[in-house]
Amino acid sequence: MRKLPEARAVAEMLSGLLDRETLVKPAPKLSLYSPAPLAVARYTDDSGALAAACLMDLRFGCGAGASLTLIPPSIAQASAAGHALPPNLEENLREVLNILARLFNDGGPHVVLRSLAVQPPPLQDDLTLLLRRQRTDYEVTIEAYGPGSLCFTG
Protein backbone atom coordinates (compact mmCIF):
# COMPACT_ATOMS: atom_id res chain seq x y z
CA MET A 1 0.00 0.00 0.00
CA ARG A 2 1.27 3.45 -0.94
CA LYS A 3 2.40 5.75 1.88
CA LEU A 4 0.24 8.87 1.91
CA PRO A 5 1.73 12.31 2.52
CA GLU A 6 1.93 13.53 6.11
CA ALA A 7 0.68 16.97 7.13
CA ARG A 8 4.16 18.35 7.79
CA ALA A 9 5.44 17.35 4.34
CA VAL A 10 2.38 18.87 2.65
CA ALA A 11 2.78 22.11 4.63
CA GLU A 12 6.48 22.39 3.85
CA MET A 13 6.03 21.74 0.15
CA LEU A 14 3.10 24.16 -0.26
CA SER A 15 4.76 26.87 1.87
CA GLY A 16 7.91 26.68 -0.23
CA LEU A 17 6.08 26.58 -3.55
CA LEU A 18 3.56 29.33 -2.78
CA ASP A 19 5.95 31.45 -0.70
CA ARG A 20 3.22 31.81 1.93
CA GLU A 21 2.69 30.38 5.35
CA THR A 22 0.58 27.27 4.89
CA LEU A 23 -0.95 25.40 7.79
CA VAL A 24 -2.00 21.79 7.34
CA LYS A 25 -3.90 19.82 9.95
CA PRO A 26 -5.95 16.62 9.98
CA ALA A 27 -9.62 17.20 9.19
CA PRO A 28 -12.87 15.28 8.93
CA LYS A 29 -13.32 13.39 5.68
CA LEU A 30 -14.09 15.55 2.67
CA SER A 31 -17.70 14.84 1.77
CA LEU A 32 -18.03 12.99 -1.49
CA TYR A 33 -21.78 13.55 -1.57
CA SER A 34 -22.20 17.30 -1.16
CA PRO A 35 -23.78 19.12 -4.10
CA ALA A 36 -20.64 21.24 -4.54
CA PRO A 37 -18.23 20.02 -7.20
CA LEU A 38 -14.78 18.72 -6.30
CA ALA A 39 -11.52 19.13 -8.15
CA VAL A 40 -10.04 15.69 -8.74
CA ALA A 41 -6.40 15.10 -9.69
CA ARG A 42 -5.58 11.62 -10.97
CA TYR A 43 -2.06 10.26 -10.77
CA THR A 44 -1.04 7.21 -12.79
CA ASP A 45 1.86 4.80 -12.52
CA ASP A 46 4.27 3.88 -15.31
CA SER A 47 1.75 1.42 -16.77
CA GLY A 48 -0.94 4.13 -16.99
CA ALA A 49 -3.09 2.69 -14.20
CA LEU A 50 -4.68 4.94 -11.59
CA ALA A 51 -2.32 4.79 -8.60
CA ALA A 52 -3.22 7.83 -6.48
CA ALA A 53 -5.48 10.85 -6.38
CA CYS A 54 -6.01 14.20 -4.70
CA LEU A 55 -9.53 15.42 -4.15
CA MET A 56 -10.17 18.95 -3.02
CA ASP A 57 -12.93 21.43 -2.53
CA LEU A 58 -12.80 24.52 -4.69
CA ARG A 59 -11.80 26.69 -1.72
CA PHE A 60 -8.44 24.89 -1.73
CA GLY A 61 -8.29 24.50 -5.53
CA CYS A 62 -8.96 28.15 -6.31
CA GLY A 63 -6.86 29.39 -3.39
CA ALA A 64 -3.82 27.30 -4.28
CA GLY A 65 -4.14 28.18 -7.97
CA ALA A 66 -4.50 31.88 -7.26
CA SER A 67 -1.72 32.09 -4.69
CA LEU A 68 0.83 30.55 -7.07
CA THR A 69 0.80 33.67 -9.27
CA LEU A 70 -0.44 36.23 -6.73
CA ILE A 71 -3.98 36.50 -8.10
CA PRO A 72 -5.97 38.40 -5.46
CA PRO A 73 -7.66 36.29 -2.77
CA SER A 74 -11.01 37.92 -3.57
CA ILE A 75 -10.94 36.38 -7.06
CA ALA A 76 -10.17 32.94 -5.65
CA GLN A 77 -12.94 33.23 -3.07
CA ALA A 78 -15.51 34.43 -5.64
CA SER A 79 -14.60 31.59 -8.00
CA ALA A 80 -14.94 28.98 -5.25
CA ALA A 81 -18.26 30.45 -4.11
CA GLY A 82 -19.50 30.27 -7.70
CA HIS A 83 -18.43 26.61 -7.96
CA ALA A 84 -16.01 27.44 -10.77
CA LEU A 85 -12.33 26.87 -11.47
CA PRO A 86 -11.49 29.42 -14.18
CA PRO A 87 -8.88 28.39 -16.78
CA ASN A 88 -6.08 30.53 -15.31
CA LEU A 89 -6.61 29.09 -11.82
CA GLU A 90 -6.92 25.58 -13.26
CA GLU A 91 -3.59 25.92 -15.05
CA ASN A 92 -1.92 27.14 -11.86
CA LEU A 93 -3.55 24.42 -9.75
CA ARG A 94 -2.34 21.82 -12.24
CA GLU A 95 1.22 23.05 -11.62
CA VAL A 96 0.75 22.84 -7.84
CA LEU A 97 -0.63 19.31 -8.12
CA ASN A 98 2.15 18.27 -10.47
CA ILE A 99 4.68 19.29 -7.82
CA LEU A 100 2.66 17.55 -5.08
CA ALA A 101 3.20 14.29 -7.02
CA ARG A 102 6.64 14.24 -5.38
CA LEU A 103 4.92 13.48 -2.08
CA PHE A 104 3.43 10.30 -3.56
CA ASN A 105 6.79 9.30 -5.03
CA ASP A 106 8.55 9.37 -1.66
CA GLY A 107 9.14 5.67 -1.03
CA GLY A 108 6.63 4.37 -3.54
CA PRO A 109 6.37 3.55 -7.22
CA HIS A 110 6.67 6.59 -9.48
CA VAL A 111 3.44 8.41 -10.35
CA VAL A 112 2.68 11.38 -12.58
CA LEU A 113 -0.25 13.78 -12.72
CA ARG A 114 -2.45 12.50 -15.53
CA SER A 115 -5.52 14.73 -15.29
CA LEU A 116 -7.34 17.40 -13.35
CA ALA A 117 -11.10 17.78 -13.58
CA VAL A 118 -13.85 19.54 -11.70
CA GLN A 119 -16.71 17.16 -11.28
CA PRO A 120 -19.86 16.97 -9.22
CA PRO A 121 -20.45 13.87 -7.11
CA PRO A 122 -20.84 10.96 -7.46
CA LEU A 123 -17.25 10.03 -8.22
CA GLN A 124 -16.23 7.39 -10.71
CA ASP A 125 -15.94 3.83 -9.40
CA ASP A 126 -12.15 3.61 -9.64
CA LEU A 127 -11.78 6.66 -7.39
CA THR A 128 -14.31 5.30 -4.92
CA LEU A 129 -12.36 2.05 -4.69
CA LEU A 130 -9.12 3.92 -4.10
CA LEU A 131 -10.74 6.00 -1.36
CA ARG A 132 -12.03 2.87 0.38
CA ARG A 133 -8.51 1.46 0.51
CA GLN A 134 -6.92 4.39 2.34
CA ARG A 135 -7.16 8.15 2.53
CA THR A 136 -5.95 11.06 4.58
CA ASP A 137 -7.85 14.34 4.80
CA TYR A 138 -6.47 17.74 5.69
CA GLU A 139 -7.63 21.26 6.21
CA VAL A 140 -5.11 23.46 4.42
CA THR A 141 -4.97 27.16 5.20
CA ILE A 142 -2.94 29.27 2.80
CA GLU A 143 -2.00 32.69 4.20
CA ALA A 144 -4.42 35.36 2.86
CA TYR A 145 -6.40 32.76 0.86
CA GLY A 146 -8.09 30.94 3.73
CA PRO A 147 -8.86 27.30 4.45
CA GLY A 148 -9.85 24.51 2.14
CA SER A 149 -10.07 20.74 2.15
CA LEU A 150 -7.54 18.39 0.54
CA CYS A 151 -7.71 14.60 0.50
CA PHE A 152 -4.94 12.21 -0.57
CA THR A 153 -5.66 8.62 -1.53
CA GLY A 154 -3.56 5.92 -3.08
C-alpha positions, 0 to 999 in steps of 0.5 A: 500500500502506498504511503500517503503524505503527512501533514508536515510534508504537505505544509512544507512543500506548499509553503515553499512553492507558494511562498506563503505560510501554509498550515495543514492539519488533519480534518474530517473526511471531505464529503463525497456527496455534497452538491458542490463540485470537487476538483479531482487530480488523478495520478497514474503509474508507469503502466498508466493505471490509476495509482493515487489521487487528490480530491479537493474542494474549490476553496483549496483548488482556487486558493492554491491556484491563485496564490501561485501567481499572486492572483488576489484572494477575492478572485479565488474566493468568488470563484470557489463560491461560484463553484467554478475553477477558471482556466487561469486558476486551473492551469496554476492548480495543475502546476501545484498538483504536479509538484505535489506528485513528489509526495506520492513518489517518496518511497513508492512507485513513481506516479505522474499527474495524468488529469485534473477535472472539476466534477460533481459527485458521485465520483467514478468507481475507480476513485471510490475504490481507491478511497475505500482502501486508504485516505488522509484528509487535511484542512489546508490554510494558505495565508491570505487565501483561507482554508480549504479541504484536501484529500490524498488517496492511493 
